[in-house]
Amino acid sequence: MENQPIEITSQGQSTFIEMLSGEFISQTGIGVYAYLTPLAIDSLFQQYLQHKEPLRAFTKQLVKTVLA
């Protein structure tokens, strides 16, 4: 699943949030909502859909950027 594009649905957005939160937990021990608002996460989901990048690569880079 991580190398395939996700659907533009609530399920796709849920998958995005789960992956993003998992990456934050992996890197910091704290979930995504400690760093980003729900509106920011929605905006990032829209950016992800535009970039056509694998989900895992997108979330890893995003966490690095937020933590920098």
MOPAC internal coordinates of N, CA, C and O (Angstrom, degrees):
PM7 1SCF
backbone

  N    0.0000 0     0.00 0     0.00 0    0    0    0
  C    1.4481 1     0.00 0     0.00 0    1    0    0
  C    1.5199 1   111.62 1     0.00 0    2    1    0
  O    1.2310 1   119.56 1   144.67 1    3    2    1
  N    1.3117 1   118.44 1   -35.33 1    3    2    1
  C    1.4534 1   120.14 1  -172.43 1    5    3    2
  C    1.5218 1   113.87 1   -67.56 1    6    5    3
  O    1.2310 1   119.26 1   159.48 1    7    6    5
  N    1.3346 1   119.02 1   -20.52 1    7    6    5
  C    1.4552 1   120.83 1   179.79 1    9    7    6
  C    1.5166 1   112.34 1   -99.68 1   10    9    7
  O    1.2310 1   120.02 1   178.94 1   11   10    9
  N    1.3276 1   117.56 1    -1.06 1   11   10    9
  C    1.4490 1   121.41 1   178.82 1   13   11   10
  C    1.5205 1   109.23 1  -103.01 1   14   13   11
  O    1.2310 1   120.27 1   -33.98 1   15   14   13
  N    1.3393 1   117.10 1   146.02 1   15   14   13
  C    1.4597 1   118.58 1   176.38 1   17   15   14
  C    1.5269 1   110.00 1   -63.97 1   18   17   15
  O    1.2310 1   120.44 1   -33.57 1   19   18   17
  N    1.3177 1   116.76 1   146.43 1   19   18   17
  C    1.4554 1   119.37 1   178.72 1   21   19   18
  C    1.5150 1   109.79 1   -96.05 1   22   21   19
  O    1.2310 1   121.07 1   -23.16 1   23   22   21
  N    1.3170 1   115.56 1   156.84 1   23   22   21
  C    1.4552 1   121.26 1  -177.18 1   25   23   22
  C    1.5229 1   111.54 1   -73.29 1   26   25   23
  O    1.2310 1   121.55 1   -26.61 1   27   26   25
  N    1.3327 1   114.65 1   153.39 1   27   26   25
  C    1.4617 1   120.91 1   177.79 1   29   27   26
  C    1.5291 1   107.29 1   -87.09 1   30   29   27
  O    1.2310 1   121.22 1  -106.85 1   31   30   29
  N    1.3170 1   115.27 1    73.15 1   31   30   29
  C    1.4597 1   122.38 1   179.39 1   33   31   30
  C    1.5155 1   107.95 1  -140.82 1   34   33   31
  O    1.2310 1   121.14 1    -4.63 1   35   34   33
  N    1.3308 1   115.42 1   175.37 1   35   34   33
  C    1.4610 1   118.02 1   175.87 1   37   35   34
  C    1.5212 1   110.10 1   -64.57 1   38   37   35
  O    1.2310 1   120.00 1   147.65 1   39   38   37
  N    1.3374 1   117.60 1   -32.35 1   39   38   37
  C    1.4622 1   120.52 1   176.37 1   41   39   38
  C    1.5273 1   110.12 1   -66.66 1   42   41   39
  O    1.2310 1   120.12 1   139.49 1   43   42   41
  N    1.3170 1   117.39 1   -40.51 1   43   42   41
  C    1.4572 1   121.09 1   177.19 1   45   43   42
  C    1.5167 1   111.51 1   -63.80 1   46   45   43
  O    1.2310 1   120.79 1   139.58 1   47   46   45
  N    1.3180 1   116.09 1   -40.42 1   47   46   45
  C    1.4613 1   119.77 1   178.53 1   49   47   46
  C    1.5260 1   110.16 1   -68.29 1   50   49   47
  O    1.2310 1   120.05 1   142.75 1   51   50   49
  N    1.3191 1   117.50 1   -37.25 1   51   50   49
  C    1.4680 1   120.72 1   176.72 1   53   51   50
  C    1.5220 1   110.92 1   -62.75 1   54   53   51
  O    1.2310 1   120.49 1   138.76 1   55   54   53
  N    1.3166 1   116.66 1   -41.24 1   55   54   53
  C    1.4615 1   120.94 1   177.32 1   57   55   54
  C    1.5201 1   110.27 1   -61.76 1   58   57   55
  O    1.2310 1   120.48 1   136.77 1   59   58   57
  N    1.3225 1   116.69 1   -43.23 1   59   58   57
  C    1.4608 1   121.80 1   178.06 1   61   59   58
  C    1.5266 1   110.65 1   -58.96 1   62   61   59
  O    1.2310 1   120.29 1   132.26 1   63   62   61
  N    1.3263 1   117.06 1   -47.74 1   63   62   61
  C    1.4655 1   121.31 1  -178.48 1   65   63   62
  C    1.5237 1   110.82 1   -64.66 1   66   65   63
  O    1.2310 1   120.06 1   139.20 1   67   66   65
  N    1.3217 1   117.50 1   -40.80 1   67   66   65
  C    1.4628 1   120.88 1   177.93 1   69   67   66
  C    1.5247 1   111.17 1   -61.32 1   70   69   67
  O    1.2310 1   120.49 1   134.99 1   71   70   69
  N    1.3213 1   116.67 1   -45.01 1   71   70   69
  C    1.4660 1   120.33 1   179.81 1   73   71   70
  C    1.5263 1   110.85 1   -66.08 1   74   73   71
  O    1.2310 1   120.46 1   137.65 1   75   74   73
  N    1.3110 1   116.72 1   -42.35 1   75   74   73
  C    1.4573 1   121.22 1  -179.73 1   77   75   74
  C    1.5274 1   110.53 1   -64.95 1   78   77   75
  O    1.2310 1   120.57 1   134.72 1   79   78   77
  N    1.3162 1   116.51 1   -45.28 1   79   78   77
  C    1.4612 1   119.99 1   178.95 1   81   79   78
  C    1.5225 1   110.73 1   -64.61 1   82   81   79
  O    1.2310 1   120.49 1   139.44 1   83   82   81
  N    1.3256 1   116.67 1   -40.56 1   83   82   81
  C    1.4607 1   120.37 1   177.64 1   85   83   82
  C    1.5153 1   112.13 1   -60.43 1   86   85   83
  O    1.2310 1   120.54 1   141.02 1   87   86   85
  N    1.3118 1   116.57 1   -38.98 1   87   86   85
  C    1.4673 1   120.50 1   178.55 1   89   87   86
  C    1.5260 1   110.74 1   -68.61 1   90   89   87
  O    1.2310 1   119.98 1   138.87 1   91   90   89
  N    1.3302 1   117.65 1   -41.13 1   91   90   89
  C    1.4688 1   119.94 1   176.12 1   93   91   90
  C    1.5264 1   110.61 1   -62.38 1   94   93   91
  O    1.2310 1   120.22 1   136.35 1   95   94   93
  N    1.3215 1   117.19 1   -43.65 1   95   94   93
  C    1.4658 1   120.51 1   179.11 1   97   95   94
  C    1.5199 1   110.25 1   -62.79 1   98   97   95
  O    1.2310 1   120.41 1   138.10 1   99   98   97
  N    1.3096 1   116.81 1   -41.90 1   99   98   97
  C    1.4644 1   121.32 1   178.87 1  101   99   98
  C    1.5246 1   112.04 1   -61.37 1  102  101   99
  O    1.2310 1   120.51 1   139.26 1  103  102  101
  N    1.3228 1   116.63 1   -40.74 1  103  102  101
  C    1.4658 1   121.48 1  -175.90 1  105  103  102
  C    1.5296 1   113.51 1   -84.88 1  106  105  103
  O    1.2310 1   120.54 1   148.45 1  107  106  105
  N    1.3548 1   116.57 1   -31.55 1  107  106  105
  C    1.4658 1   119.01 1  -171.22 1  109  107  106
  C    1.5241 1   114.72 1  -126.30 1  110  109  107
  O    1.2310 1   120.28 1   162.15 1  111  110  109
  N    1.3215 1   117.06 1   -17.85 1  111  110  109
  C    1.4556 1   120.47 1  -174.49 1  113  111  110
  C    1.5178 1   113.04 1    84.95 1  114  113  111
  O    1.2310 1   120.31 1  -178.09 1  115  114  113
  N    1.3286 1   117.01 1     1.91 1  115  114  113
  C    1.4649 1   123.25 1  -177.79 1  117  115  114
  C    1.5312 1   108.43 1  -129.22 1  118  117  115
  O    1.2310 1   120.42 1   -37.23 1  119  118  117
  N    1.3297 1   116.81 1   142.77 1  119  118  117
  C    1.4588 1   121.57 1  -178.89 1  121  119  118
  C    1.5203 1   114.27 1   -71.13 1  122  121  119
  O    1.2310 1   121.33 1    -8.32 1  123  122  121
  N    1.2998 1   115.07 1   171.68 1  123  122  121
  C    1.4627 1   123.29 1  -174.10 1  125  123  122
  C    1.5252 1   113.03 1   -61.84 1  126  125  123
  O    1.2310 1   119.80 1   145.99 1  127  126  125
  N    1.3417 1   117.99 1   -34.01 1  127  126  125
  C    1.4604 1   119.71 1  -175.59 1  129  127  126
  C    1.5214 1   113.18 1   -70.73 1  130  129  127
  O    1.2310 1   119.72 1   169.03 1  131  130  129
  N    1.3048 1   118.14 1   -10.97 1  131  130  129
  C    1.4664 1   120.63 1   173.19 1  133  131  130
  C    1.5318 1   110.67 1   -75.56 1  134  133  131
  O    1.2310 1   120.52 1   160.78 1  135  134  133
  N    1.3258 1   116.61 1   -19.22 1  135  134  133
  C    1.4609 1   121.62 1  -176.06 1  137  135  134
  C    1.5230 1   113.65 1  -112.42 1  138  137  135
  O    1.2310 1   120.06 1   148.73 1  139  138  137
  N    1.3313 1   117.49 1   -31.27 1  139  138  137
  C    1.4618 1   121.25 1  -173.06 1  141  139  138
  C    1.5247 1   111.05 1  -131.32 1  142  141  139
  O    1.2310 1   120.83 1   -32.74 1  143  142  141
  N    1.3239 1   116.01 1   147.26 1  143  142  141
  C    1.4617 1   121.14 1   176.36 1  145  143  142
  C    1.5297 1   109.53 1   -80.33 1  146  145  143
  O    1.2310 1   120.11 1   -19.08 1  147  146  145
  N    1.3294 1   117.40 1   160.92 1  147  146  145
  C    1.4639 1   119.44 1   175.27 1  149  147  146
  C    1.5304 1   112.98 1   -57.19 1  150  149  147
  O    1.2310 1   119.88 1   143.02 1  151  150  149
  N    1.3262 1   117.84 1   -36.98 1  151  150  149
  C    1.4705 1   120.13 1   177.91 1  153  151  150
  C    1.5245 1   111.44 1   -65.79 1  154  153  151
  O    1.2310 1   120.32 1   140.86 1  155  154  153
  N    1.3190 1   116.99 1   -39.14 1  155  154  153
  C    1.4618 1   120.39 1   177.64 1  157  155  154
  C    1.5242 1   110.46 1   -65.41 1  158  157  155
  O    1.2310 1   120.29 1   140.39 1  159  158  157
  N    1.3196 1   117.05 1   -39.61 1  159  158  157
  C    1.4638 1   120.91 1   179.31 1  161  159  158
  C    1.5216 1   110.27 1   -65.18 1  162  161  159
  O    1.2310 1   120.14 1   139.25 1  163  162  161
  N    1.3340 1   117.34 1   -40.75 1  163  162  161
  C    1.4615 1   120.45 1   176.94 1  165  163  162
  C    1.5227 1   110.66 1   -62.02 1  166  165  163
  O    1.2310 1   120.45 1   138.05 1  167  166  165
  N    1.3100 1   116.74 1   -41.95 1  167  166  165
  C    1.4606 1   120.98 1   177.65 1  169  167  166
  C    1.5288 1   111.05 1   -62.25 1  170  169  167
  O    1.2310 1   120.50 1   139.03 1  171  170  169
  N    1.3136 1   116.65 1   -40.97 1  171  170  169
  C    1.4661 1   120.90 1   178.58 1  173  171  170
  C    1.5260 1   111.50 1   -66.41 1  174  173  171
  O    1.2310 1   120.28 1   145.02 1  175  174  173
  N    1.3287 1   117.07 1   -34.98 1  175  174  173
  C    1.4625 1   120.77 1   175.65 1  177  175  174
  C    1.5241 1   109.77 1   -62.43 1  178  177  175
  O    1.2310 1   120.44 1   136.96 1  179  178  177
  N    1.3196 1   116.77 1   -43.04 1  179  178  177
  C    1.4676 1   120.52 1   177.94 1  181  179  178
  C    1.5285 1   110.76 1   -62.93 1  182  181  179
  O    1.2310 1   120.21 1   140.63 1  183  182  181
  N    1.3277 1   117.19 1   -39.37 1  183  182  181
  C    1.4699 1   121.02 1   176.26 1  185  183  182
  C    1.5208 1   110.63 1   -63.31 1  186  185  183
  O    1.2310 1   120.66 1   136.90 1  187  186  185
  N    1.3222 1   116.34 1   -43.10 1  187  186  185
  C    1.4656 1   120.43 1   178.52 1  189  187  186
  C    1.5289 1   110.58 1   -57.51 1  190  189  187
  O    1.2310 1   120.40 1   136.19 1  191  190  189
  N    1.3184 1   116.83 1   -43.81 1  191  190  189
  C    1.4623 1   120.43 1  -179.54 1  193  191  190
  C    1.5246 1   111.70 1   -62.59 1  194  193  191
  O    1.2310 1   119.79 1   149.14 1  195  194  193
  N    1.3151 1   118.02 1   -30.86 1  195  194  193
  C    1.4623 1   122.37 1   179.47 1  197  195  194
  C    1.5240 1   112.60 1   -76.71 1  198  197  195
  O    1.2310 1   119.96 1   148.55 1  199  198  197
  N    1.3342 1   117.69 1   -31.45 1  199  198  197
  C    1.4615 1   121.27 1  -172.23 1  201  199  198
  C    1.5204 1   115.11 1   -81.75 1  202  201  199
  O    1.2310 1   119.09 1   158.18 1  203  202  201
  N    1.3022 1   119.34 1   -21.82 1  203  202  201
  C    1.4735 1   122.48 1   178.92 1  205  203  202
  C    1.5265 1   111.84 1    57.74 1  206  205  203
  O    1.2310 1   120.49 1  -145.44 1  207  206  205
  N    1.2967 1   116.67 1    34.56 1  207  206  205
  C    1.4648 1   123.37 1   179.96 1  209  207  206
  C    1.5286 1   108.10 1  -101.52 1  210  209  207
  O    1.2310 1   119.38 1   -30.81 1  211  210  209
  N    1.3428 1   118.79 1   149.19 1  211  210  209
  C    1.4669 1   119.30 1   175.85 1  213  211  210
  C    1.5304 1   110.87 1   -55.73 1  214  213  211
  O    1.2310 1   121.00 1   -37.70 1  215  214  213
  N    1.3129 1   115.69 1   142.30 1  215  214  213
  C    1.4598 1   121.33 1  -175.08 1  217  215  214
  C    1.5192 1   112.50 1   -58.30 1  218  217  215
  O    1.2310 1   119.71 1   134.53 1  219  218  217
  N    1.3026 1   118.15 1   -45.47 1  219  218  217
  C    1.4668 1   120.60 1  -178.32 1  221  219  218
  C    1.5309 1   110.74 1   -61.86 1  222  221  219
  O    1.2310 1   119.89 1   136.30 1  223  222  221
  N    1.3123 1   117.82 1   -43.70 1  223  222  221
  C    1.4680 1   120.90 1   179.35 1  225  223  222
  C    1.5308 1   110.52 1   -63.85 1  226  225  223
  O    1.2310 1   120.52 1   137.89 1  227  226  225
  N    1.3257 1   116.61 1   -42.11 1  227  226  225
  C    1.4648 1   120.74 1  -179.95 1  229  227  226
  C    1.5210 1   110.91 1   -62.82 1  230  229  227
  O    1.2310 1   120.18 1   133.78 1  231  230  229
  N    1.3385 1   117.26 1   -46.22 1  231  230  229
  C    1.4643 1   119.80 1  -177.79 1  233  231  230
  C    1.5227 1   112.03 1   -68.63 1  234  233  231
  O    1.2310 1   120.05 1   141.36 1  235  234  233
  N    1.3274 1   117.51 1   -38.64 1  235  234  233
  C    1.4723 1   119.68 1   178.04 1  237  235  234
  C    1.5286 1   110.73 1   -61.13 1  238  237  235
  O    1.2310 1   120.49 1   133.58 1  239  238  237
  N    1.3253 1   116.66 1   -46.42 1  239  238  237
  C    1.4586 1   120.68 1  -179.58 1  241  239  238
  C    1.5239 1   111.17 1   -66.16 1  242  241  239
  O    1.2310 1   120.53 1   140.78 1  243  242  241
  N    1.3060 1   116.59 1   -39.22 1  243  242  241
  C    1.4568 1   120.85 1   179.68 1  245  243  242
  C    1.5254 1   111.40 1   -62.25 1  246  245  243
  O    1.2310 1   120.10 1   135.16 1  247  246  245
  N    1.3164 1   117.41 1   -44.84 1  247  246  245
  C    1.4659 1   120.64 1   179.58 1  249  247  246
  C    1.5232 1   110.08 1   -63.28 1  250  249  247
  O    1.2310 1   120.11 1   137.74 1  251  250  249
  N    1.3202 1   117.39 1   -42.26 1  251  250  249
  C    1.4729 1   120.30 1   177.34 1  253  251  250
  C    1.5249 1   110.73 1   -59.18 1  254  253  251
  O    1.2310 1   120.61 1   137.97 1  255  254  253
  N    1.3293 1   116.43 1   -42.03 1  255  254  253
  C    1.4624 1   120.93 1  -179.62 1  257  255  254
  C    1.5314 1   111.37 1   -65.73 1  258  257  255
  O    1.2310 1   120.34 1   135.30 1  259  258  257
  N    1.3166 1   116.96 1   -44.70 1  259  258  257
  C    1.4689 1   120.68 1  -178.97 1  261  259  258
  C    1.5227 1   110.78 1   -64.95 1  262  261  259
  O    1.2310 1   120.12 1   141.38 1  263  262  261
  N    1.3153 1   117.37 1   -38.62 1  263  262  261
  C    1.4628 1   120.91 1  -176.79 1  265  263  262
  C    1.5251 1   113.52 1   -80.49 1  266  265  263
  O    1.2310 1   120.26 1   167.08 1  267  266  265
  N    1.3276 1   117.12 1   -12.92 1  267  266  265
  C    1.4709 1   120.35 1  -178.10 1  269  267  266
  C    1.5072 1   112.07 1   -71.85 1  270  269  267
  O    1.2310 1   120.10 1   180.00 1  271  270  269

